Amino acid sequence: MLCSALRRLRPSTCILASTRHLTHMGPVETTIRTKLAQALKPEHLEVMNESHMHAVPAGSESHFRVLVVSPQFEGLSLLQRHRLVNEALREELSTCVHALAIQAKTPQQWSSNPSLAKSPPCLGGSKHDNTMTEKLKAGRD
C-alpha cells in the first residue's frame, strides 16, 4: 500500500505548509499535497494535518483539512468539486485517512473571500471507532 510505504519515508526538510508558519510534513500529508497538485492544478493549495485535534495517537496522519483553489472547479457544483478531490485521494481515503474536510473554490471565489474555515473541536467520536484503529495499524505496516 502506498500509505504503508510512505510512512517509512520521513521527509527531513521543513517546507511551507501554510501561509502562517513552517511545519514538518509527514508522508501522508506530502502525498495528499502531491496528488491534489497533479490532479487539479490549483492556483492555491493548503493541506493541514488536524490529527492533533482528535483522539488519535501523537504523530498520526489521519484527519486533514484541504483548501483547493482551481480553475477546474469553474461551472461545477460543490458536490462535483468534492468528488474530484475525493477521487484524487481515493487510496488514502480508503486506507490511512479517516477524515477529510474540503474547501473547493474557484479562483474568483477565492479572490472575493480568501479565508480558510476552522474545524470544530473534536468530540471524541474516533475513540469508539474501530475502523480508526485498524486504519492506523494498516498505515504502520
DSSP file with accessible surface (Angstrom, degrees, kcal/mol):
  #  RESIDUE AA STRUCTURE BP1 BP2  ACC     N-H-->O    O-->H-N    N-H-->O    O-->H-N    TCO  KAPPA ALPHA  PHI   PSI    X-CA   Y-CA   Z-CA
    1    1 A M     >        0   0  134      0, 0.0     4,-2.3     0, 0.0     5,-0.2   0.000 360.0 360.0 360.0 142.9    0.0    0.0    0.0
    2    2 A L  H  >  +     0   0   59      1,-0.2     4,-3.1     2,-0.2     5,-0.2   0.918 360.0  51.7 -61.0 -44.9    1.2    3.5   -0.8
    3    3 A a  H  > S+     0   0    1      1,-0.2     4,-1.9     2,-0.2    -1,-0.2   0.904 109.6  50.8 -61.6 -38.4    0.3    4.8    2.7
    4    4 A S  H  > S+     0   0   12      1,-0.2     4,-0.7     2,-0.2    -1,-0.2   0.938 113.4  44.3 -63.6 -45.6    2.3    2.0    4.2
    5    5 A A  H >X S+     0   0   42     -4,-2.3     3,-0.9     1,-0.2     4,-0.6   0.907 112.0  53.2 -65.8 -40.1    5.3    2.7    2.1
    6    6 A L  H >< S+     0   0   28     -4,-3.1     3,-0.9     1,-0.2    -1,-0.2   0.834  98.3  63.5 -66.9 -31.2    5.1    6.4    2.6
    7    7 A R  H 3< S+     0   0   23     -4,-1.9    -1,-0.2     1,-0.3    -2,-0.2   0.793  99.6  55.5 -64.2 -24.8    5.0    6.1    6.4
    8    8 A R  H << S+     0   0  168     -3,-0.9     2,-0.7    -4,-0.7    -1,-0.3   0.724  96.6  73.8 -77.9 -22.5    8.5    4.6    6.2
    9    9 A L    <<  -     0   0  113     -3,-0.9    -1,-0.1    -4,-0.6    -4,-0.0  -0.830  64.7-174.0 -95.8 114.5    9.8    7.7    4.3
   10   10 A R        -     0   0  134     -2,-0.7    16,-0.1    16,-0.1    -3,-0.1  -0.901  21.5-134.9-111.0 107.1   10.1   10.7    6.6
   11   11 A P        -     0   0   41      0, 0.0    14,-0.0     0, 0.0    19,-0.0  -0.358  10.8-157.5 -59.4 138.1   11.0   13.9    4.8
   12   12 A S        +     0   0  116      2,-0.1     2,-0.3    12,-0.1    12,-0.0   0.405  62.0  84.9 -99.7   1.6   13.7   15.6    6.7
   13   13 A T  S    S-     0   0   88     12,-0.1    12,-0.5     0, 0.0     2,-0.4  -0.704  71.3-129.7-105.7 155.3   13.1   19.1    5.4
   14   14 A C  E     +A   24   0A  86     -2,-0.3     2,-0.3    10,-0.1    10,-0.2  -0.851  31.3 179.0 -95.9 136.1   10.7   21.8    6.5
   15   15 A I  E     -A   23   0A  67      8,-1.2     8,-1.3    -2,-0.4     2,-0.7  -0.923  41.7 -83.8-133.1 164.6    8.6   23.3    3.8
   16   16 A L  E     +A   22   0A 111     -2,-0.3     6,-0.2     1,-0.2     3,-0.1  -0.531  45.9 170.5 -71.3 110.5    5.9   26.0    3.8
   17   17 A A        -     0   0    6      4,-0.7    30,-0.7    -2,-0.7     2,-0.3   0.670  67.8  -1.9 -95.6 -21.4    2.7   24.1    4.7
   18   18 A S  S    S-     0   0   10      3,-0.8    -1,-0.2    28,-0.1     3,-0.2  -0.949  76.8-100.8-155.1 174.5    0.6   27.2    5.1
   19   19 A T  S    S+     0   0  101     -2,-0.3     3,-0.1     1,-0.2    -3,-0.0   0.578 114.3  60.9 -78.1  -6.0    0.9   30.9    4.9
   20   20 A R  S    S-     0   0  142      1,-0.3     2,-0.3     0, 0.0    -1,-0.2   0.826 113.1 -18.4 -92.4 -36.9    1.1   31.1    8.7
   21   21 A H        -     0   0  107     -3,-0.2    -3,-0.8     2,-0.0    -4,-0.7  -0.995  63.0 -94.4-163.4 165.8    4.1   29.1    9.7
   22   22 A L  E     +A   16   0A 117     -2,-0.3     2,-0.3    -6,-0.2    -6,-0.2  -0.693  45.6 170.2 -87.1 142.6    6.7   26.5    8.7
   23   23 A T  E     -A   15   0A  51     -8,-1.3    -8,-1.2    -2,-0.3     2,-0.4  -0.989  37.8-103.5-150.2 156.5    5.9   22.9    9.7
   24   24 A H  E     -A   14   0A  86     -2,-0.3     2,-0.4   -10,-0.2   -10,-0.1  -0.671  36.1-144.5 -81.2 129.2    7.3   19.4    9.1
   25   25 A M        -     0   0   10    -12,-0.5   -12,-0.1    -2,-0.4    -1,-0.0  -0.835   7.6-141.9 -98.3 135.8    5.1   17.5    6.7
   26   26 A G     >  -     0   0    8     -2,-0.4     4,-2.4   -16,-0.1     5,-0.2  -0.316  32.3 -97.3 -83.8 173.8    4.6   13.7    7.1
   27   27 A P  H  > S+     0   0    4      0, 0.0     4,-2.2     0, 0.0     5,-0.1   0.854 121.9  49.8 -65.7 -35.4    4.4   11.3    4.2
   28   28 A V  H  > S+     0   0    0      2,-0.2     4,-2.7     1,-0.2     5,-0.2   0.947 112.0  48.3 -69.7 -43.9    0.6   11.1    4.0
   29   29 A E  H  > S+     0   0    9      1,-0.2     4,-2.6     2,-0.2     5,-0.2   0.916 111.3  51.3 -60.2 -41.2    0.4   14.9    4.0
   30   30 A T  H  X S+     0   0   44     -4,-2.4     4,-2.6     1,-0.2    -1,-0.2   0.919 110.3  48.8 -62.2 -43.1    3.0   15.0    1.3
   31   31 A T  H  X S+     0   0   14     -4,-2.2     4,-2.9     2,-0.2     5,-0.3   0.919 110.5  50.5 -63.9 -43.6    1.1   12.5   -0.8
   32   32 A I  H  X S+     0   0    1     -4,-2.7     4,-2.4     1,-0.2     5,-0.3   0.951 112.3  47.3 -59.1 -48.0   -2.1   14.5   -0.4
   33   33 A R  H  X S+     0   0   42     -4,-2.6     4,-2.3    -5,-0.2    -2,-0.2   0.938 114.4  46.7 -59.9 -45.8   -0.4   17.7   -1.5
   34   34 A T  H  X S+     0   0   63     -4,-2.6     4,-2.5     1,-0.2     5,-0.2   0.934 113.3  47.3 -64.7 -46.6    1.2   16.0   -4.5
   35   35 A K  H  X S+     0   0   48     -4,-2.9     4,-2.6     1,-0.2     5,-0.2   0.907 113.5  47.2 -65.6 -41.4   -1.9   14.2   -5.7
   36   36 A L  H  X S+     0   0    0     -4,-2.4     4,-2.5    -5,-0.3     5,-0.4   0.905 112.2  50.7 -67.3 -38.8   -4.1   17.3   -5.4
   37   37 A A  H  X S+     0   0   42     -4,-2.3     4,-1.4    -5,-0.3    -2,-0.2   0.921 114.9  43.1 -63.4 -42.7   -1.5   19.4   -7.2
   38   38 A Q  H  < S+     0   0  127     -4,-2.5    -2,-0.2    -5,-0.2    -1,-0.2   0.913 120.4  39.9 -70.1 -42.2   -1.2   16.9  -10.1
   39   39 A A  H  < S+     0   0   46     -4,-2.6    -2,-0.2    -5,-0.2    -3,-0.2   0.865 129.5  24.2 -78.1 -36.2   -4.9   16.2  -10.5
   40   40 A L  H  < S-     0   0    4     -4,-2.5    32,-0.5    -5,-0.2    -3,-0.2   0.493  82.4-142.0-114.5  -6.1   -6.4   19.7  -10.0
   41   41 A K     <  -     0   0  136     -4,-1.4    -4,-0.1    -5,-0.4    31,-0.1   0.912  33.2-158.7  44.9  56.6   -3.5   22.1  -10.9
   42   42 A P        -     0   0   30      0, 0.0    28,-0.3     0, 0.0     3,-0.2  -0.296  28.8-149.5 -71.4 150.1   -4.5   24.5   -8.1
   43   43 A E  S    S+     0   0  131     26,-3.0     2,-0.3     1,-0.3    27,-0.2   0.714  94.5  18.5 -80.9 -26.1   -3.7   28.2   -8.0
   44   44 A H  E    S+B   69   0B  43     25,-1.3    25,-2.7     2,-0.0     2,-0.4  -0.984  71.8 178.2-146.4 135.2   -3.7   27.9   -4.2
   45   45 A L  E     +B   68   0B  31     -2,-0.3     2,-0.4    23,-0.2    23,-0.2  -0.988   4.8 178.6-143.1 127.8   -3.4   24.7   -2.1
   46   46 A E  E     -B   67   0B   8     21,-2.4    21,-2.5    -2,-0.4     2,-0.5  -0.999   3.6-174.3-127.3 133.4   -3.3   24.3    1.6
   47   47 A V  E     -B   66   0B   0    -30,-0.7     2,-0.5    -2,-0.4    19,-0.2  -0.990   7.1-173.2-126.9 119.4   -3.2   20.9    3.4
   48   48 A M  E     -B   65   0B  28     17,-3.1    17,-2.3    -2,-0.5     2,-0.8  -0.966  20.3-142.8-119.0 126.3   -3.4   20.9    7.1
   49   49 A N  E     +B   64   0B  40     -2,-0.5     3,-0.3    15,-0.2    15,-0.2  -0.777  23.7 173.8 -82.5 111.2   -2.9   17.8    9.3
   50   50 A E    >   +     0   0   25     13,-2.6     3,-1.9    -2,-0.8    14,-0.2   0.169  42.7 113.4-104.9  18.2   -5.5   18.3   12.0
   51   51 A S  G >   +     0   0    1     12,-0.7     3,-2.3     1,-0.3     5,-0.4   0.854  67.3  66.1 -59.1 -35.6   -4.9   14.9   13.6
   52   52 A H  G 3  S+     0   0  153     -3,-0.3    -1,-0.3     1,-0.3    -2,-0.1   0.704  94.6  60.6 -61.7 -16.3   -3.5   16.5   16.8
   53   53 A M  G <  S+     0   0   65     -3,-1.9    69,-0.7    10,-0.1    -1,-0.3   0.408 102.4  65.7 -88.3   1.1   -7.0   17.9   17.4
   54   54 A H  S <  S-     0   0   45     -3,-2.3     2,-2.2    -4,-0.1     9,-0.0  -0.733  98.9 -90.0-124.7 171.3   -8.6   14.5   17.6
   55   55 A A  S    S+     0   0   36     -2,-0.2    -3,-0.1     2,-0.0    -2,-0.1  -0.447  83.6 112.8 -82.9  67.4   -8.5   11.4   19.8
   56   56 A V  S    S-     0   0   27     -2,-2.2     3,-0.1    -5,-0.4     4,-0.1  -0.915  75.3 -80.0-132.6 161.4   -5.6    9.7   18.0
   57   57 A P    >   -     0   0   62      0, 0.0     3,-1.6     0, 0.0    -3,-0.1  -0.231  59.9 -87.6 -60.8 150.6   -2.0    8.8   18.9
   58   58 A A  T 3  S+     0   0  108      1,-0.3    -6,-0.0    -6,-0.0    -7,-0.0  -0.255 115.0  27.4 -56.0 140.5    0.6   11.6   18.7
   59   59 A G  T 3  S+     0   0   69      1,-0.2    -1,-0.3    -3,-0.1    -7,-0.0   0.467  87.7 149.8  84.9   1.9    2.1   11.9   15.3
   60   60 A S    <   -     0   0    8     -3,-1.6     2,-0.3    -4,-0.1    -1,-0.2  -0.268  38.6-157.8 -67.0 153.8   -0.9   10.5   13.5
   61   61 A E        +     0   0    4     35,-0.1     3,-0.1   -10,-0.1    -1,-0.1  -0.705  58.1 108.6-127.8  76.5   -1.8   11.5   10.0
   62   62 A S        +     0   0    0     -2,-0.3    37,-2.1     1,-0.3    36,-2.0   0.602  63.9  54.8-127.8 -22.5   -5.5   10.6    9.9
   63   63 A H  E     + c   0  99B   9     35,-0.2   -13,-2.6    34,-0.2   -12,-0.7  -0.977  64.2 171.9-124.4 121.6   -7.5   13.9    9.9
   64   64 A F  E     -Bc  49 100B   3     35,-2.5    37,-2.6    -2,-0.5     2,-0.4  -0.923  24.2-156.8-131.5 154.4   -6.9   16.6    7.3
   65   65 A R  E     -Bc  48 101B  22    -17,-2.3   -17,-3.1    -2,-0.3     2,-0.4  -0.995  19.2-169.4-124.0 132.8   -8.4   19.8    6.0
   66   66 A V  E     -Bc  47 102B   0     35,-2.9    37,-2.2    -2,-0.4     2,-0.5  -0.965  14.9-163.9-125.3 143.7   -7.7   20.9    2.5
   67   67 A L  E     -Bc  46 103B   0    -21,-2.5   -21,-2.4    -2,-0.4     2,-0.5  -0.997  15.9-177.5-120.4 119.2   -8.3   24.2    0.7
   68   68 A V  E     -Bc  45 104B   0     35,-2.9    37,-2.8    -2,-0.5     2,-0.6  -0.986  11.0-172.2-123.4 122.8   -8.1   23.8   -3.1
   69   69 A V  E     +Bc  44 105B   0    -25,-2.7   -26,-3.0    -2,-0.5   -25,-1.3  -0.958  25.4 157.6-114.3 110.4   -8.5   26.8   -5.4
   70   70 A S    >   -     0   0    0     35,-2.0     3,-1.8    -2,-0.6     4,-0.2  -0.997  51.2-139.2-140.5 139.2   -8.6   25.6   -9.0
   71   71 A P  G >  S+     0   0   59      0, 0.0     3,-1.8     0, 0.0    -1,-0.1   0.755 101.8  74.8 -62.7 -21.9   -9.9   26.8  -12.4
   72   72 A Q  G 3  S+     0   0   87    -32,-0.5    34,-0.1     1,-0.3   -31,-0.1   0.679  85.8  64.0 -65.2 -14.1  -11.1   23.2  -12.9
   73   73 A F  G X  S+     0   0    0     -3,-1.8     3,-2.3    32,-0.2    -1,-0.3   0.573  72.9 121.9 -85.3  -9.6  -13.9   23.9  -10.4
   74   74 A E  T <  S+     0   0   98     -3,-1.8     3,-0.1     1,-0.3    31,-0.0  -0.307  84.3   6.4 -56.5 130.4  -15.4   26.5  -12.7
   75   75 A G  T 3  S+     0   0   79      1,-0.2     2,-0.3    -2,-0.0    -1,-0.3   0.468 104.3 119.0  78.1   1.2  -19.0   25.6  -13.5
   76   76 A L    <   -     0   0   50     -3,-2.3    -1,-0.2     1,-0.1     2,-0.0  -0.778  63.8-120.0-101.6 146.8  -19.1   22.6  -11.1
   77   77 A S     >  -     0   0   58     -2,-0.3     4,-2.3     1,-0.1     5,-0.2  -0.303  32.9-105.3 -71.3 166.0  -21.4   22.2   -8.1
   78   78 A L  H  > S+     0   0  107      1,-0.2     4,-2.5     2,-0.2     5,-0.2   0.907 123.4  53.4 -59.8 -40.6  -19.8   21.9   -4.7
   79   79 A L  H  > S+     0   0   99      1,-0.2     4,-2.3     2,-0.2    -1,-0.2   0.925 108.2  49.1 -61.7 -43.6  -20.6   18.2   -4.8
   80   80 A Q  H  > S+     0   0   87      2,-0.2     4,-1.7     1,-0.2    -1,-0.2   0.890 110.7  51.0 -63.6 -37.9  -18.8   17.7   -8.1
   81   81 A R  H  X S+     0   0   22     -4,-2.3     4,-1.9     2,-0.2    -2,-0.2   0.933 110.1  48.8 -64.4 -45.8  -15.8   19.6   -6.7
   82   82 A H  H  X S+     0   0   50     -4,-2.5     4,-3.1     1,-0.2     5,-0.2   0.886 107.6  55.6 -63.1 -37.0  -15.7   17.4   -3.7
   83   83 A R  H  X S+     0   0  152     -4,-2.3     4,-2.6     1,-0.2    -1,-0.2   0.887 105.7  51.9 -62.6 -39.3  -15.9   14.3   -5.8
   84   84 A L  H  X S+     0   0   64     -4,-1.7     4,-2.0     2,-0.2    -1,-0.2   0.920 112.3  45.4 -62.7 -43.4  -12.9   15.4   -7.8
   85   85 A V  H  X S+     0   0    0     -4,-1.9     4,-1.5     2,-0.2    -2,-0.2   0.949 114.0  48.7 -64.3 -48.0  -10.9   15.9   -4.6
   86   86 A N  H  < S+     0   0   67     -4,-3.1     7,-0.2     1,-0.2    -2,-0.2   0.886 110.1  51.9 -60.7 -38.9  -12.1   12.5   -3.2
   87   87 A E  H >< S+     0   0  104     -4,-2.6     3,-1.4     1,-0.2     4,-0.2   0.916 107.2  52.3 -64.9 -41.1  -11.2   10.8   -6.5
   88   88 A A  H 3< S+     0   0   20     -4,-2.0    -1,-0.2     1,-0.3     3,-0.2   0.830 118.6  37.5 -63.4 -29.6   -7.7   12.2   -6.4
   89   89 A L  T 3X S+     0   0    3     -4,-1.5     4,-2.6     1,-0.2     5,-0.3   0.052  78.3 126.9-111.1  25.9   -7.3   10.9   -2.9
   90   90 A R  H <> S+     0   0  151     -3,-1.4     4,-1.4     1,-0.2    -1,-0.2   0.887  74.2  46.5 -52.5 -48.6   -9.2    7.6   -3.3
   91   91 A E  H  > S+     0   0   66     -4,-0.2     4,-0.7    -3,-0.2     3,-0.3   0.937 113.7  47.2 -63.9 -45.4   -6.4    5.3   -2.0
   92   92 A E  H >4>S+     0   0    1      1,-0.2     5,-3.1     2,-0.2     3,-0.8   0.903 111.1  51.9 -64.3 -39.6   -5.6    7.5    1.1
   93   93 A L  H 3<5S+     0   0   46     -4,-2.6    -1,-0.2     1,-0.2    -2,-0.2   0.786 111.3  48.0 -69.2 -24.8   -9.3    7.8    2.0
   94   94 A S  H 3<5S+     0   0   83     -4,-1.4    -1,-0.2    -5,-0.3    -2,-0.2   0.534 128.4  17.8 -92.1  -5.8   -9.7    4.0    1.8
   95   95 A T  T <<5S+     0   0   20     -3,-0.8    -3,-0.2    -4,-0.7    44,-0.2   0.591 131.3   5.5-125.7 -75.4   -6.7    3.3    3.9
   96   96 A a  T   5S+     0   0    1     -5,-0.3     2,-0.6    -4,-0.2    -3,-0.2   0.619 101.9  82.0-102.9 -13.3   -4.9    5.8    6.2
   97   97 A V      < +     0   0    3     -5,-3.1   -34,-0.2    -6,-0.2   -35,-0.1  -0.843  45.1 177.7 -99.9 120.9   -7.1    9.0    6.1
   98   98 A H        +     0   0   52    -36,-2.0     2,-0.3    -2,-0.6   -35,-0.2   0.809  68.8  18.3 -87.8 -35.9  -10.0    8.8    8.5
   99   99 A A  E     -c   63   0B  38    -37,-2.1   -35,-2.5     2,-0.0     2,-0.4  -1.000  57.3-175.3-144.5 139.3  -11.5   12.3    7.9
  100  100 A L  E     -c   64   0B  36     -2,-0.3     2,-0.5   -37,-0.2   -35,-0.2  -0.957   7.9-162.7-138.5 115.6  -11.1   15.0    5.2
  101  101 A A  E     -c   65   0B  32    -37,-2.6   -35,-2.9    -2,-0.4     2,-0.5  -0.859  19.9-159.0 -94.9 130.9  -12.6   18.4    5.4
  102  102 A I  E     -c   66   0B  22     -2,-0.5     2,-0.5   -37,-0.2   -35,-0.2  -0.946  23.3-178.0-121.4 130.2  -12.7   20.0    1.9
  103  103 A Q  E     -c   67   0B  33    -37,-2.2   -35,-2.9    -2,-0.5     2,-0.6  -0.990  15.3-177.8-116.8 116.1  -12.9   23.6    0.8
  104  104 A A  E     +c   68   0B   5     -2,-0.5     2,-0.3   -37,-0.2   -35,-0.2  -0.952  10.3 169.2-120.7 110.6  -13.0   23.7   -3.0
  105  105 A K  E     -c   69   0B  25    -37,-2.8   -35,-2.0    -2,-0.6   -32,-0.2  -0.881  33.0-124.1-124.2 153.0  -13.1   27.2   -4.6
  106  106 A T     >  -     0   0    6     -2,-0.3     4,-2.5   -37,-0.2     5,-0.2  -0.496  39.6-106.0 -80.5 162.0  -12.8   28.7   -7.9
  107  107 A P  H  > S+     0   0   24      0, 0.0     4,-2.6     0, 0.0     5,-0.2   0.895 122.7  52.5 -57.5 -36.9  -10.1   31.5   -8.3
  108  108 A Q  H  > S+     0   0  138      2,-0.2     4,-1.8     1,-0.2     5,-0.2   0.925 109.3  48.2 -65.9 -43.3  -12.9   34.1   -8.4
  109  109 A Q  H  > S+     0   0   79      1,-0.2     4,-1.4     2,-0.2    -1,-0.2   0.909 112.8  49.3 -62.0 -40.7  -14.4   32.8   -5.2
  110  110 A W  H  < S+     0   0   47     -4,-2.5    -2,-0.2     1,-0.2    -1,-0.2   0.911 108.7  51.8 -66.4 -41.8  -11.0   32.8   -3.5
  111  111 A S  H  < S+     0   0   92     -4,-2.6    -1,-0.2     1,-0.2    -2,-0.2   0.852 113.5  44.6 -67.1 -30.0  -10.2   36.3   -4.6
  112  112 A S  H  < S+     0   0   96     -4,-1.8    -1,-0.2     1,-0.2    -2,-0.2   0.722 133.3  17.1 -85.6 -19.2  -13.5   37.6   -3.2
  113  113 A N     <  +     0   0   85     -4,-1.4     2,-2.2    -5,-0.2    -1,-0.2  -0.535  66.5 179.5-151.4  78.5  -13.2   35.6    0.1
  114  114 A P        +     0   0   86      0, 0.0     2,-0.3     0, 0.0    -4,-0.1  -0.377  41.2 123.9 -82.1  64.3   -9.6   34.3    0.8
  115  115 A S        -     0   0   54     -2,-2.2     2,-0.5    -5,-0.0    -2,-0.1  -0.923  53.4-139.8-126.6 153.8  -10.4   32.6    4.1
  116  116 A L        -     0   0   37     -2,-0.3   -49,-0.1   -49,-0.0     2,-0.0  -0.935  25.6-124.4-111.0 126.8  -10.0   29.2    5.4
  117  117 A A        -     0   0   47     -2,-0.5     2,-0.4     1,-0.1   -14,-0.0  -0.323  24.8-124.8 -66.1 152.7  -12.7   27.7    7.6
  118  118 A K        -     0   0  192      1,-0.0    -1,-0.1    -2,-0.0     0, 0.0  -0.786  19.6-119.4-100.8 145.4  -11.8   26.5   11.0
  119  119 A S        -     0   0   25     -2,-0.4     3,-0.1     1,-0.1   -54,-0.0  -0.569  27.8-116.6 -80.4 145.2  -12.5   23.0   12.2
  120  120 A P        -     0   0   95      0, 0.0    -1,-0.1     0, 0.0     3,-0.1  -0.338  43.9 -84.3 -73.0 162.1  -14.8   22.4   15.2
  121  121 A P        -     0   0  106      0, 0.0     2,-0.2     0, 0.0   -67,-0.1  -0.329  51.4 -98.5 -65.9 150.8  -13.3   20.8   18.3
  122  122 A C        -     0   0   41    -69,-0.7   -68,-0.0     1,-0.1    -3,-0.0  -0.479  23.4-158.7 -69.6 136.8  -13.2   17.1   18.4
  123  123 A L        -     0   0  170     -2,-0.2    -1,-0.1    -3,-0.1   -69,-0.1   0.293  46.6-107.8 -98.2   6.8  -16.0   15.4   20.4
  124  124 A G  S >  S+     0   0   11      1,-0.0     3,-1.5     3,-0.0     4,-0.4   0.629  73.3 140.3  82.6  13.5  -14.0   12.2   20.8
  125  125 A G  G >   +     0   0   53      1,-0.3     3,-1.5     2,-0.2     4,-0.1   0.841  64.4  62.2 -60.9 -32.0  -16.0   10.1   18.4
  126  126 A S  G >  S+     0   0   11      1,-0.3     3,-1.1     2,-0.2    -1,-0.3   0.684  85.3  76.2 -72.9 -12.3  -13.0    8.4   17.0
  127  127 A K  G <  S+     0   0  150     -3,-1.5    -1,-0.3     1,-0.3    -2,-0.2   0.815 104.7  37.1 -62.2 -28.5  -12.2    6.9   20.4
  128  128 A H  G <  S+     0   0  156     -3,-1.5     2,-0.8    -4,-0.4    -1,-0.3   0.241  92.1 105.0-107.7  10.9  -15.1    4.5   19.8
  129  129 A D    X>  -     0   0   44     -3,-1.1     4,-1.0     1,-0.2     3,-0.9  -0.818  49.2-168.4 -98.5 105.3  -14.5    4.0   16.0
  130  130 A N  H 3> S+     0   0  122     -2,-0.8     4,-1.8     1,-0.2    -1,-0.2   0.818  85.5  61.5 -63.1 -30.5  -12.9    0.5   15.5
  131  131 A T  H 3> S+     0   0   66      1,-0.2     4,-2.6     2,-0.2    -1,-0.2   0.829  96.8  60.7 -67.4 -28.0  -12.1    1.3   11.9
  132  132 A M  H <> S+     0   0    5     -3,-0.9     4,-2.4     2,-0.2    -1,-0.2   0.944 105.1  46.6 -63.1 -46.4   -9.8    4.2   13.1
  133  133 A T  H  X S+     0   0   71     -4,-1.0     4,-2.4     1,-0.2    -1,-0.2   0.923 113.2  49.7 -61.0 -44.0   -7.6    1.8   15.0
  134  134 A E  H  X S+     0   0  124     -4,-1.8     4,-2.7     1,-0.2    -2,-0.2   0.907 110.7  49.4 -63.4 -42.5   -7.5   -0.6   12.0
  135  135 A K  H  X S+     0   0   48     -4,-2.6     4,-2.1     2,-0.2    -1,-0.2   0.907 110.9  49.5 -63.8 -41.9   -6.5    2.2    9.6
  136  136 A L  H  X S+     0   0   13     -4,-2.4     4,-0.7     2,-0.2    -2,-0.2   0.920 113.2  46.8 -64.6 -40.4   -3.8    3.5   11.9
  137  137 A K  H >X S+     0   0  127     -4,-2.4     3,-0.9     1,-0.2     4,-0.7   0.917 111.4  51.3 -65.5 -43.1   -2.4    0.0   12.2
  138  138 A A  H >< S+     0   0   27     -4,-2.7     3,-0.8     1,-0.3    -1,-0.2   0.871 105.7  56.4 -62.2 -36.7   -2.6   -0.6    8.5
  139  139 A G  H 3< S+     0   0    2     -4,-2.1    -1,-0.3     1,-0.2  -132,-0.2   0.708 105.3  52.0 -68.9 -19.9   -0.7    2.7    7.9
  140  140 A R  H <<        0   0  141     -3,-0.9    -1,-0.2    -4,-0.7    -2,-0.2   0.603 360.0 360.0 -91.1 -15.0    2.2    1.5   10.0
  141  141 A D    <<        0   0  114     -3,-0.8  -134,-0.1    -4,-0.7  -133,-0.1  -0.343 360.0 360.0 -73.0 360.0    2.7   -1.8    8.2
